[in-house]
Amino acid sequence: MIAHIDTSYSGVITNPFQTKYVPQLKEITIQSGGEQTKSYLLDAFNSNNALLLLDEPSTNLDINNIKWLINQINQFQGTMIIVSHDRSLLNQTVQKIIEIEEKKLNIYTGNYDDYDEQKKKQYEQQLKEYEQYQKKINQLQQESIERNKHASNFKKRKKNISISDYKVNSRMGAY
């Protein structure tokens, strides 16, 4: 679809991949939260889909099941999109982080710690550039003030000096 050009667009996107989605919020059942999550994950990993979408996959899992999940993610042969706040999980499983910030996608290579370090460096660089920008603004403002002072002094000529003498001497810095 080309935005605002293809008016015949019906709003349906066809996904050419077999996709399995594991939601963060699951239907209420008699199973515990961890049992439900593991059941959804087992179904996803055994489905032979090319794309898995995992929304907070470690939610409600105990330590042993999180280790199992990490192993399953690392052995998975397809593409996986993981949305998670579990830094440990991300550090052990991902090689690329895609961040959406201010309507733009930013791609970072490495695990979560690598991403965090790159973000800190970006922030420090932006801060340094901002400080340099502010310093330049202050410098230009000071120069403007000095030029205005010089210009106001330049316009005040002594009454007992002729205009031509004033022009010559003021250029040499005498006035």
C-alpha positions as protocol buffer text, in pm:
chain_id: "A"
residue {
  index: 1
  type: MET
  ca { x: 0 y: 0 z: 0 }
}
residue {
  index: 2
  type: ILE
  ca { x: 126 y: 345 z: -85 }
}
residue {
  index: 3
  type: ALA
  ca { x: -8 y: 594 z: 168 }
}
residue {
  index: 4
  type: HIS
  ca { x: -281 y: 823 z: 33 }
}
residue {
  index: 5
  type: ILE
  ca { x: -239 y: 689 z: -322 }
}
residue {
  index: 6
  type: ASP
  ca { x: -384 y: 337 z: -318 }
}
residue {
  index: 7
  type: THR
  ca { x: -749 y: 401 z: -238 }
}
residue {
  index: 8
  type: SER
  ca { x: -850 y: 39 z: -300 }
}
residue {
  index: 9
  type: TYR
  ca { x: -666 y: -74 z: 14 }
}
residue {
  index: 10
  type: SER
  ca { x: -899 y: -271 z: 241 }
}
residue {
  index: 11
  type: GLY
  ca { x: -687 y: -256 z: 560 }
}
residue {
  index: 12
  type: VAL
  ca { x: -584 y: -621 z: 559 }
}
residue {
  index: 13
  type: ILE
  ca { x: -218 y: -718 z: 574 }
}
residue {
  index: 14
  type: THR
  ca { x: -132 y: -1065 z: 452 }
}
residue {
  index: 15
  type: ASN
  ca { x: 149 y: -1230 z: 645 }
}
residue {
  index: 16
  type: PRO
  ca { x: 339 y: -1474 z: 421 }
}
residue {
  index: 17
  type: PHE
  ca { x: 496 y: -1645 z: 724 }
}
residue {
  index: 18
  type: GLN
  ca { x: 347 y: -1897 z: 959 }
}
residue {
  index: 19
  type: THR
  ca { x: 338 y: -1692 z: 1277 }
}
residue {
  index: 20
  type: LYS
  ca { x: 275 y: -1782 z: 1639 }
}
residue {
  index: 21
  type: TYR
  ca { x: 194 y: -1516 z: 1898 }
}
residue {
  index: 22
  type: VAL
  ca { x: 245 y: -1570 z: 2271 }
}
residue {
  index: 23
  type: PRO
  ca { x: 56 y: -1292 z: 2451 }
}
residue {
  index: 24
  type: GLN
  ca { x: 148 y: -1145 z: 2784 }
}
residue {
  index: 25
  type: LEU
  ca { x: -213 y: -1147 z: 2904 }
}
residue {
  index: 26
  type: LYS
  ca { x: -372 y: -1486 z: 2871 }
}
residue {
  index: 27
  type: GLU
  ca { x: -724 y: -1613 z: 2922 }
}
residue {
  index: 28
  type: ILE
  ca { x: -823 y: -1704 z: 3276 }
}
residue {
  index: 29
  type: THR
  ca { x: -801 y: -2079 z: 3341 }
}
residue {
  index: 30
  type: ILE
  ca { x: -747 y: -2308 z: 3638 }
}
residue {
  index: 31
  type: GLN
  ca { x: -372 y: -2320 z: 3557 }
}
residue {
  index: 32
  type: SER
  ca { x: -128 y: -2095 z: 3739 }
}
residue {
  index: 33
  type: GLY
  ca { x: 26 y: -1804 z: 3549 }
}
residue {
  index: 34
  type: GLY
  ca { x: 353 y: -1994 z: 3506 }
}
residue {
  index: 35
  type: GLU
  ca { x: 174 y: -2306 z: 3382 }
}
residue {
  index: 36
  type: GLN
  ca { x: -23 y: -2101 z: 3131 }
}
residue {
  index: 37
  type: THR
  ca { x: 286 y: -1921 z: 3005 }
}
residue {
  index: 38
  type: LYS
  ca { x: 479 y: -2247 z: 2967 }
}
residue {
  index: 39
  type: SER
  ca { x: 184 y: -2405 z: 2784 }
}
residue {
  index: 40
  type: TYR
  ca { x: 170 y: -2115 z: 2537 }
}
residue {
  index: 41
  type: LEU
  ca { x: 548 y: -2128 z: 2490 }
}
residue {
  index: 42
  type: LEU
  ca { x: 550 y: -2504 z: 2433 }
}
residue {
  index: 43
  type: ASP
  ca { x: 278 y: -2463 z: 2172 }
}
residue {
  index: 44
  type: ALA
  ca { x: 477 y: -2186 z: 2001 }
}
residue {
  index: 45
  type: PHE
  ca { x: 810 y: -2370 z: 1997 }
}
residue {
  index: 46
  type: ASN
  ca { x: 649 y: -2695 z: 1874 }
}
residue {
  index: 47
  type: SER
  ca { x: 447 y: -2525 z: 1599 }
}
residue {
  index: 48
  type: ASN
  ca { x: 724 y: -2509 z: 1332 }
}
residue {
  index: 49
  type: ASN
  ca { x: 638 y: -2147 z: 1257 }
}
residue {
  index: 50
  type: ALA
  ca { x: 892 y: -1926 z: 1084 }
}
residue {
  index: 51
  type: LEU
  ca { x: 811 y: -1628 z: 1307 }
}
residue {
  index: 52
  type: LEU
  ca { x: 742 y: -1618 z: 1680 }
}
residue {
  index: 53
  type: LEU
  ca { x: 609 y: -1308 z: 1854 }
}
residue {
  index: 54
  type: LEU
  ca { x: 674 y: -1331 z: 2228 }
}
residue {
  index: 55
  type: ASP
  ca { x: 522 y: -1065 z: 2452 }
}
residue {
  index: 56
  type: GLU
  ca { x: 685 y: -1077 z: 2796 }
}
residue {
  index: 57
  type: PRO
  ca { x: 759 y: -1452 z: 2766 }
}
residue {
  index: 58
  type: SER
  ca { x: 921 y: -1486 z: 3108 }
}
residue {
  index: 59
  type: THR
  ca { x: 615 y: -1353 z: 3294 }
}
residue {
  index: 60
  type: ASN
  ca { x: 516 y: -1583 z: 3583 }
}
residue {
  index: 61
  type: LEU
  ca { x: 793 y: -1836 z: 3508 }
}
residue {
  index: 62
  type: ASP
  ca { x: 1015 y: -1969 z: 3786 }
}
residue {
  index: 63
  type: ILE
  ca { x: 1395 y: -1987 z: 3755 }
}
residue {
  index: 64
  type: ASN
  ca { x: 1401 y: -2337 z: 3603 }
}
residue {
  index: 65
  type: ASN
  ca { x: 1139 y: -2248 z: 3342 }
}
residue {
  index: 66
  type: ILE
  ca { x: 1322 y: -1924 z: 3257 }
}
residue {
  index: 67
  type: LYS
  ca { x: 1637 y: -2132 z: 3195 }
}
residue {
  index: 68
  type: TRP
  ca { x: 1428 y: -2364 z: 2976 }
}
residue {
  index: 69
  type: LEU
  ca { x: 1289 y: -2061 z: 2788 }
}
residue {
  index: 70
  type: ILE
  ca { x: 1639 y: -1919 z: 2729 }
}
residue {
  index: 71
  type: ASN
  ca { x: 1751 y: -2256 z: 2592 }
}
residue {
  index: 72
  type: GLN
  ca { x: 1445 y: -2278 z: 2362 }
}
residue {
  index: 73
  type: ILE
  ca { x: 1496 y: -1924 z: 2231 }
}
residue {
  index: 74
  type: ASN
  ca { x: 1866 y: -1988 z: 2161 }
}
residue {
  index: 75
  type: GLN
  ca { x: 1788 y: -2311 z: 1974 }
}
residue {
  index: 76
  type: PHE
  ca { x: 1503 y: -2167 z: 1768 }
}
residue {
  index: 77
  type: GLN
  ca { x: 1592 y: -2160 z: 1395 }
}
residue {
  index: 78
  type: GLY
  ca { x: 1338 y: -1899 z: 1276 }
}
residue {
  index: 79
  type: THR
  ca { x: 1283 y: -1532 z: 1340 }
}
residue {
  index: 80
  type: MET
  ca { x: 1168 y: -1413 z: 1678 }
}
residue {
  index: 81
  type: ILE
  ca { x: 1042 y: -1080 z: 1804 }
}
residue {
  index: 82
  type: ILE
  ca { x: 1060 y: -1054 z: 2181 }
}
residue {
  index: 83
  type: VAL
  ca { x: 904 y: -776 z: 2383 }
}
residue {
  index: 84
  type: SER
  ca { x: 1043 y: -799 z: 2735 }
}
residue {
  index: 85
  type: HIS
  ca { x: 1155 y: -601 z: 3038 }
}
residue {
  index: 86
  type: ASP
  ca { x: 1360 y: -899 z: 3158 }
}
residue {
  index: 87
  type: ARG
  ca { x: 1715 y: -775 z: 3101 }
}
residue {
  index: 88
  type: SER
  ca { x: 1870 y: -1105 z: 3199 }
}
residue {
  index: 89
  type: LEU
  ca { x: 1659 y: -1288 z: 2939 }
}
residue {
  index: 90
  type: LEU
  ca { x: 1749 y: -1031 z: 2673 }
}
residue {
  index: 91
  type: ASN
  ca { x: 2119 y: -1044 z: 2760 }
}
residue {
  index: 92
  type: GLN
  ca { x: 2124 y: -1419 z: 2714 }
}
residue {
  index: 93
  type: THR
  ca { x: 1913 y: -1446 z: 2400 }
}
residue {
  index: 94
  type: VAL
  ca { x: 1923 y: -1146 z: 2165 }
}
residue {
  index: 95
  type: GLN
  ca { x: 2181 y: -1027 z: 1913 }
}
residue {
  index: 96
  type: LYS
  ca { x: 1990 y: -722 z: 1794 }
}
residue {
  index: 97
  type: ILE
  ca { x: 1760 y: -471 z: 1964 }
}
residue {
  index: 98
  type: ILE
  ca { x: 1516 y: -258 z: 1769 }
}
residue {
  index: 99
  type: GLU
  ca { x: 1401 y: 48 z: 1959 }
}
residue {
  index: 100
  type: ILE
  ca { x: 1111 y: 269 z: 1859 }
}
residue {
  index: 101
  type: GLU
  ca { x: 1180 y: 626 z: 1967 }
}
residue {
  index: 102
  type: GLU
  ca { x: 1007 y: 938 z: 1841 }
}
residue {
  index: 103
  type: LYS
  ca { x: 841 y: 747 z: 1557 }
}
residue {
  index: 104
  type: LYS
  ca { x: 1175 y: 611 z: 1433 }
}
residue {
  index: 105
  type: LEU
  ca { x: 1327 y: 263 z: 1444 }
}
residue {
  index: 106
  type: ASN
  ca { x: 1678 y: 249 z: 1588 }
}
residue {
  index: 107
  type: ILE
  ca { x: 1871 y: -75 z: 1547 }
}
residue {
  index: 108
  type: TYR
  ca { x: 2140 y: -176 z: 1795 }
}
residue {
  index: 109
  type: THR
  ca { x: 2368 y: -477 z: 1759 }
}
residue {
  index: 110
  type: GLY
  ca { x: 2434 y: -693 z: 2063 }
}
residue {
  index: 111
  type: ASN
  ca { x: 2247 y: -787 z: 2378 }
}
residue {
  index: 112
  type: TYR
  ca { x: 2071 y: -557 z: 2625 }
}
residue {
  index: 113
  type: ASP
  ca { x: 2391 y: -452 z: 2804 }
}
residue {
  index: 114
  type: ASP
  ca { x: 2545 y: -358 z: 2467 }
}
residue {
  index: 115
  type: TYR
  ca { x: 2232 y: -160 z: 2381 }
}
residue {
  index: 116
  type: ASP
  ca { x: 2241 y: 16 z: 2718 }
}
residue {
  index: 117
  type: GLU
  ca { x: 2608 y: 110 z: 2669 }
}
residue {
  index: 118
  type: GLN
  ca { x: 2541 y: 240 z: 2316 }
}
residue {
  index: 119
  type: LYS
  ca { x: 2247 y: 448 z: 2446 }
}
residue {
  index: 120
  type: LYS
  ca { x: 2466 y: 599 z: 2720 }
}
residue {
  index: 121
  type: LYS
  ca { x: 2734 y: 688 z: 2465 }
}
residue {
  index: 122
  type: GLN
  ca { x: 2472 y: 845 z: 2238 }
}
residue {
  index: 123
  type: TYR
  ca { x: 2336 y: 1046 z: 2528 }
}
residue {
  index: 124
  type: GLU
  ca { x: 2684 y: 1163 z: 2631 }
}
residue {
  index: 125
  type: GLN
  ca { x: 2760 y: 1261 z: 2269 }
}
residue {
  index: 126
  type: GLN
  ca { x: 2431 y: 1451 z: 2239 }
}
residue {
  index: 127
  type: LEU
  ca { x: 2498 y: 1623 z: 2572 }
}
residue {
  index: 128
  type: LYS
  ca { x: 2848 y: 1720 z: 2456 }
}
residue {
  index: 129
  type: GLU
  ca { x: 2711 y: 1855 z: 2127 }
}
residue {
  index: 130
  type: TYR
  ca { x: 2440 y: 2048 z: 2315 }
}
residue {
  index: 131
  type: GLU
  ca { x: 2698 y: 2200 z: 2552 }
}
residue {
  index: 132
  type: GLN
  ca { x: 2916 y: 2302 z: 2256 }
}
residue {
  index: 133
  type: TYR
  ca { x: 2609 y: 2451 z: 2088 }
}
residue {
  index: 134
  type: GLN
  ca { x: 2523 y: 2648 z: 2403 }
}
residue {
  index: 135
  type: LYS
  ca { x: 2885 y: 2765 z: 2432 }
}
residue {
  index: 136
  type: LYS
  ca { x: 2878 y: 2884 z: 2070 }
}
residue {
  index: 137
  type: ILE
  ca { x: 2548 y: 3068 z: 2131 }
}
residue {
  index: 138
  type: ASN
  ca { x: 2699 y: 3243 z: 2434 }
}
residue {
  index: 139
  type: GLN
  ca { x: 3011 y: 3332 z: 2236 }
}
residue {
  index: 140
  type: LEU
  ca { x: 2803 y: 3479 z: 1954 }
}
residue {
  index: 141
  type: GLN
  ca { x: 2588 y: 3673 z: 2200 }
}
residue {
  index: 142
  type: GLN
  ca { x: 2900 y: 3819 z: 2365 }
}
residue {
  index: 143
  type: GLU
  ca { x: 3043 y: 3910 z: 2026 }
}
residue {
  index: 144
  type: SER
  ca { x: 2715 y: 4076 z: 1935 }
}
residue {
  index: 145
  type: ILE
  ca { x: 2719 y: 4278 z: 2258 }
}
residue {
  index: 146
  type: GLU
  ca { x: 3080 y: 4385 z: 2195 }
}
residue {
  index: 147
  type: ARG
  ca { x: 3003 y: 4483 z: 1835 }
}
residue {
  index: 148
  type: ASN
  ca { x: 2702 y: 4683 z: 1946 }
}
residue {
  index: 149
  type: LYS
  ca { x: 2917 y: 4865 z: 2205 }
}
residue {
  index: 150
  type: HIS
  ca { x: 3181 y: 4933 z: 1942 }
}
residue {
  index: 151
  type: ALA
  ca { x: 2918 y: 5048 z: 1694 }
}
residue {
  index: 152
  type: SER
  ca { x: 2760 y: 5287 z: 1945 }
}
residue {
  index: 153
  type: ASN
  ca { x: 3106 y: 5430 z: 2028 }
}
residue {
  index: 154
  type: PHE
  ca { x: 3188 y: 5457 z: 1659 }
}
residue {
  index: 155
  type: LYS
  ca { x: 2880 y: 5669 z: 1591 }
}
residue {
  index: 156
  type: LYS
  ca { x: 2969 y: 5922 z: 1863 }
}
residue {
  index: 157
  type: ARG
  ca { x: 3217 y: 6157 z: 1704 }
}
residue {
  index: 158
  type: LYS
  ca { x: 3370 y: 6448 z: 1883 }
}
residue {
  index: 159
  type: LYS
  ca { x: 3224 y: 6780 z: 1780 }
}
residue {
  index: 160
  type: ASN
  ca { x: 3556 y: 6955 z: 1726 }
}
residue {
  index: 161
  type: ILE
  ca { x: 3681 y: 6693 z: 1471 }
}
residue {
  index: 162
  type: SER
  ca { x: 3592 y: 6704 z: 1103 }
}
residue {
  index: 163
  type: ILE
  ca { x: 3402 y: 6410 z: 953 }
}
residue {
  index: 164
  type: SER
  ca { x: 3694 y: 6307 z: 733 }
}
residue {
  index: 165
  type: ASP
  ca { x: 3941 y: 6313 z: 1026 }
}
residue {
  index: 166
  type: TYR
  ca { x: 3695 y: 6114 z: 1236 }
}
residue {
  index: 167
  type: LYS
  ca { x: 3656 y: 5844 z: 969 }
}
residue {
  index: 168
  type: VAL
  ca { x: 4032 y: 5807 z: 923 }
}
residue {
  index: 169
  type: ASN
  ca { x: 4117 y: 5802 z: 1295 }
}
residue {
  index: 170
  type: SER
  ca { x: 3825 y: 5579 z: 1400 }
}
residue {
  index: 171
  type: ARG
  ca { x: 3937 y: 5308 z: 1157 }
}
residue {
  index: 172
  type: MET
  ca { x: 4281 y: 5314 z: 1316 }
}
residue {
  index: 173
  type: GLY
  ca { x: 4126 y: 5274 z: 1660 }
}
residue {
  index: 174
  type: ALA
  ca { x: 4194 y: 5626 z: 1791 }
}
residue {
  index: 175
  type: TYR
  ca { x: 3827 y: 5692 z: 1866 }
}
